[in-house]
């Protein structure tokens, strides 16, 4: 007996969640029925489409394109800024609902979930169960999902990508030749634009044509990735649905500035802002890091980086900041910069670490960091800021979702 695997995918997640929230709070317009998008901050060079309604798709508006371009296609386009706090709550509400059906749930992303429904099929069929879940999400939470059903995660995910929205689809192994093989090769999971071009240059235009190729032939010019997508084209995938997350290997944070940085002091302040946010995430994850790296991108889009291994793992904002300043001063070539990033790696648990003789104040610093984190989570990101940001004109918590000034920290809500 096979294990029924469901892949549940929220339709136009950010926009659907925003629409449901507005309707619940008295709005007379459903954003899902008009040309609308969720978009970032244009003034800070983050003005891109994050999610779009089905009517917006009719104007050929694409996720990731600039809002300027989207408005040129649809002058009456409604643009709503993102609210990540809301999205995390909606995602959590969906997962909480799903726990009534199975203890084995894997959050693949904020809007995608795999669920092993083996124990939920007593006196029920996979399709009827999926319909029940889909309808409950729509009625109780106010947004729609697609559910794909199969015997493994790959095929379930492929099935959920079929006709949208608010649909249930199956893609069992015996349905692969009729439902999956006729699809264009770009629709196969893990086939990006570069791989698509390589496959098409070999005359492979559909998933079925790849599936029917000799696997050794595909390997000869795409190596291990070729073997992977050949297996996927044949529906071969056996990873389990897992409750636990993959081990965390690193944490990063970066931002593109609305202006070019031309002096070290401004760069240092931006690095501090990025380190503040990624250090919060590190502490929320109960981790310390031993390697810090910084990355720079200049005004000609040339990138380079520099890293250092610390003597002792830490989760201290101040220690990371001092190291980041040193790294920057060592590697900056003096040209204008438009993008800065920081990354922590070599992570370990923070429940025990050996203090060096130079870190007698480390525990006091950790307590201070934790107190500041708790105050920001409770009272907002701007409740406590460093004095260097007061007259700088820079956001004291930059990078990722924290770059949107008024949105709470997603990591604190996970």
QUIDADA-V437441 format. One record per pair of residues at least 6 apart in sequence whose ideal C-beta (glycine too) atoms are under 8 Angstrom apart, sorted by the first residue. I is the first residue (numbers start at 1). J is the second residue. If there is no record, write none. Layout:
{{I/J} {I/J}}
This chain:
{{2/151} {3/116} {3/118} {3/151} {4/116} {4/117} {4/118} {4/121} {4/126} {4/129} {4/149} {4/150} {4/151} {5/114} {5/115} {5/116} {5/117} {5/149} {5/150} {5/151} {5/152} {5/153} {5/155} {5/156} {5/241} {6/114} {6/115} {6/117} {6/126} {6/130} {6/133} {6/147} {6/148} {6/149} {6/156} {7/108} {7/112} {7/113} {7/114} {7/147} {7/148} {7/153} {7/156} {7/157} {7/159} {7/160} {8/94} {8/98} {8/112} {8/113} {8/114} {8/115} {8/133} {8/137} {8/145} {8/146} {8/147} {8/160} {9/111} {9/112} {9/145} {9/146} {9/147} {9/148} {9/157} {9/160} {9/161} {10/16} {10/17} {10/90} {10/91} {10/94} {10/111} {10/112} {10/143} {10/144} {10/145} {11/143} {11/144} {11/145} {11/146} {11/164} {11/165} {11/166} {12/32} {12/51} {12/52} {12/53} {12/54} {12/165} {13/51} {13/87} {13/90} {13/110} {13/111} {13/143} {14/38} {14/50} {14/51} {14/82} {14/87} {14/111} {15/31} {15/32} {15/36} {15/37} {15/38} {15/51} {15/52} {15/53} {15/80} {16/32} {16/143} {16/144} {17/86} {17/87} {17/90} {17/143} {18/31} {18/38} {18/80} {18/83} {18/86} {19/30} {19/31} {19/32} {19/143} {20/90} {20/141} {20/142} {20/143} {21/83} {21/86} {21/90} {22/29} {22/31} {23/30} {23/142} {24/142} {31/53} {31/78} {31/80} {32/53} {32/54} {33/53} {33/55} {34/53} {34/55} {34/78} {35/53} {35/55} {35/56} {35/58} {35/59} {35/61} {35/74} {35/76} {35/77} {35/78} {36/52} {36/53} {36/55} {36/56} {36/77} {36/78} {36/79} {36/80} {37/49} {37/50} {37/51} {37/52} {37/53} {37/56} {37/61} {37/67} {37/70} {37/77} {37/78} {37/79} {37/80} {38/49} {38/50} {38/51} {38/52} {38/79} {38/80} {38/81} {38/82} {39/47} {39/48} {39/49} {39/50} {39/67} {39/70} {39/79} {39/80} {39/81} {39/82} {40/46} {40/47} {40/48} {40/50} {40/67} {40/81} {40/82} {40/404} {41/47} {41/81} {41/403} {41/404} {42/66} {42/67} {42/68} {43/258} {44/256} {44/257} {44/258} {44/403} {45/256} {45/257} {45/258} {46/256} {46/403} {47/66} {47/67} {47/68} {48/64} {48/65} {48/66} {48/67} {49/61} {49/62} {49/63} {49/64} {49/65} {49/66} {49/67} {49/70} {50/63} {50/82} {51/63} {52/61} {52/62} {52/63} {54/165} {56/70} {56/74} {56/77} {59/70} {59/73} {59/74} {59/77} {60/73} {61/70} {61/73} {61/74} {61/77} {67/79} {70/77} {70/79} {71/77} {71/79} {81/404} {82/401} {82/404} {82/407} {83/407} {84/401} {84/404} {84/407} {84/408} {84/410} {85/407} {85/408} {85/410} {85/413} {87/110} {88/110} {88/410} {88/413} {88/414} {89/413} {90/141} {90/143} {91/107} {91/110} {91/111} {92/413} {93/141} {94/113} {94/137} {94/141} {94/145} {95/105} {95/107} {95/113} {97/133} {97/136} {97/137} {97/140} {97/141} {98/105} {98/113} {98/115} {98/133} {99/105} {101/115} {101/117} {101/120} {101/129} {101/133} {102/115} {102/116} {102/117} {102/118} {102/119} {102/120} {103/119} {103/243} {104/115} {104/116} {104/118} {104/241} {104/242} {104/243} {105/113} {105/114} {105/115} {105/116} {105/241} {105/243} {106/113} {106/114} {106/115} {106/241} {106/242} {106/243} {107/113} {107/245} {108/114} {112/157} {114/153} {114/156} {114/157} {114/241} {115/241} {116/240} {116/241} {117/126} {117/129} {120/129} {121/129} {126/149} {126/170} {127/149} {127/168} {127/170} {130/147} {130/149} {130/168} {131/168} {133/147} {134/144} {134/145} {134/147} {134/166} {134/168} {137/143} {137/144} {137/145} {138/144} {138/145} {138/166} {144/165} {144/166} {145/166} {146/160} {146/161} {146/162} {146/164} {146/165} {146/166} {146/167} {146/168} {146/169} {147/160} {147/167} {147/168} {147/169} {148/155} {148/156} {148/157} {148/158} {148/159} {148/160} {148/161} {148/162} {148/168} {148/169} {148/170} {148/171} {149/156} {149/159} {149/168} {149/169} {149/170} {149/171} {149/172} {150/156} {150/158} {150/159} {150/170} {150/171} {150/172} {150/173} {151/172} {151/173} {152/235} {152/237} {152/238} {152/239} {153/237} {153/239} {153/241} {154/189} {154/232} {154/235} {154/236} {154/237} {155/171} {155/172} {155/173} {155/176} {155/180} {155/235} {155/237} {156/171} {157/189} {158/171} {158/180} {158/187} {158/188} {158/189} {159/169} {159/170} {159/171} {159/179} {160/169} {161/187} {162/169} {162/171} {162/179} {163/169} {171/179} {171/180} {171/235} {173/235} {176/211} {176/234} {176/235} {177/208} {180/207} {180/208} {180/235} {181/206} {181/207} {181/208} {181/211} {181/233} {182/206} {182/207} {182/208} {183/206} {183/207} {184/205} {184/206} {184/207} {185/191} {185/196} {185/199} {185/200} {185/204} {185/205} {185/206} {185/207} {185/209} {185/210} {186/193} {186/196} {187/207} {188/207} {188/210} {188/229} {188/232} {188/233} {189/232} {190/225} {190/228} {190/229} {190/232} {191/199} {191/229} {195/222} {195/225} {195/229} {198/221} {198/222} {199/205} {199/210} {202/221} {203/209} {204/210} {204/213} {207/233} {208/233} {210/218} {210/229} {210/230} {210/233} {211/230} {211/233} {211/234} {213/230} {215/226} {215/227} {215/230} {218/226} {218/227} {218/229} {218/230} {219/226} {219/227} {219/230} {220/226} {222/229} {231/237} {248/285} {248/287} {248/347} {249/345} {249/347} {250/289} {250/343} {250/344} {250/345} {250/347} {251/278} {251/281} {251/282} {251/285} {251/287} {251/289} {251/343} {251/344} {251/347} {252/278} {252/341} {252/342} {252/343} {252/344} {253/274} {253/275} {253/277} {253/278} {253/281} {253/341} {253/342} {253/343} {253/398} {253/399} {253/400} {254/274} {254/295} {254/339} {254/340} {254/341} {254/342} {254/399} {254/400} {255/270} {255/273} {255/274} {255/339} {255/340} {255/341} {255/398} {255/399} {255/403} {256/338} {256/339} {257/270} {257/337} {257/338} {257/339} {257/340} {260/299} {260/336} {260/337} {260/338} {261/267} {261/270} {261/336} {261/337} {261/338} {261/340} {262/336} {262/337} {264/328} {264/329} {264/332} {266/392} {266/394} {267/328} {267/332} {267/337} {267/340} {268/324} {268/325} {268/328} {269/388} {269/389} {269/392} {269/394} {270/340} {270/394} {270/398} {271/294} {271/321} {271/324} {271/325} {271/328} {271/340} {271/342} {272/321} {272/324} {272/386} {272/388} {273/389} {273/394} {273/395} {273/396} {273/397} {273/398} {273/399} {274/340} {274/341} {274/342} {274/398} {274/399} {275/317} {275/320} {275/321} {275/324} {275/342} {276/317} {276/386} {276/396} {276/397} {277/397} {277/398} {277/399} {277/400} {277/402} {277/409} {278/342} {278/343} {278/344} {278/399} {279/315} {279/316} {279/317} {279/320} {279/369} {280/373} {280/376} {280/409} {280/411} {280/412} {281/409} {281/411} {282/288} {282/289} {282/315} {282/344} {282/347} {283/315} {283/350} {283/369} {283/370} {283/373} {284/373} {284/411} {284/412} {284/414} {285/411} {286/349} {286/350} {286/351} {287/315} {287/347} {287/348} {287/349} {287/350} {288/313} {288/314} {288/315} {288/347} {288/348} {288/349} {288/350} {288/353} {289/310} {289/313} {289/314} {289/315} {289/320} {289/344} {289/345} {289/346} {289/347} {289/348} {290/309} {290/310} {290/312} {290/313} {290/314} {290/345} {290/346} {290/347} {290/348} {291/307} {291/308} {291/309} {291/310} {291/344} {291/345} {291/346} {292/307} {292/308} {292/310} {292/320} {292/323} {292/324} {292/327} {292/342} {292/343} {292/344} {293/305} {293/306} {293/307} {293/308} {293/327} {293/342} {293/343} {293/345} {294/305} {294/306} {294/307} {294/324} {294/327} {294/328} {294/331} {294/340} {294/341} {294/342} {294/343} {295/303} {295/304} {295/305} {295/339} {295/340} {295/341} {295/342} {295/343} {296/303} {296/304} {296/305} {296/328} {296/331} {296/332} {296/337} {296/339} {296/340} {296/341} {297/303} {297/337} {297/338} {297/339} {297/340} {298/333} {298/335} {298/336} {298/337} {298/338} {299/335} {299/336} {299/337} {299/338} {300/335} {301/338} {303/339} {304/331} {305/331} {306/327} {306/328} {306/330} {306/331} {307/327} {307/343} {308/323} {308/326} {308/327} {309/346} {310/319} {310/323} {311/356} {312/353} {312/354} {312/355} {312/356} {312/359} {313/346} {313/347} {313/348} {313/350} {313/353} {314/320} {314/353} {314/362} {315/350} {315/366} {315/369} {316/362} {316/365} {316/366} {316/369} {317/369} {318/365} {319/365} {320/342} {320/344} {324/342} {341/399} {355/362} {355/363} {372/384} {373/412} {375/383} {375/384} {376/383} {376/384} {376/397} {376/409} {377/408} {377/409} {377/412} {380/408} {381/396} {381/397} {381/402} {381/405} {381/408} {381/409} {382/396} {382/405} {385/396} {386/396} {389/395} {389/396} {395/403} {395/405} {397/403} {400/410} {401/407} {401/409} {401/410} {402/409}}
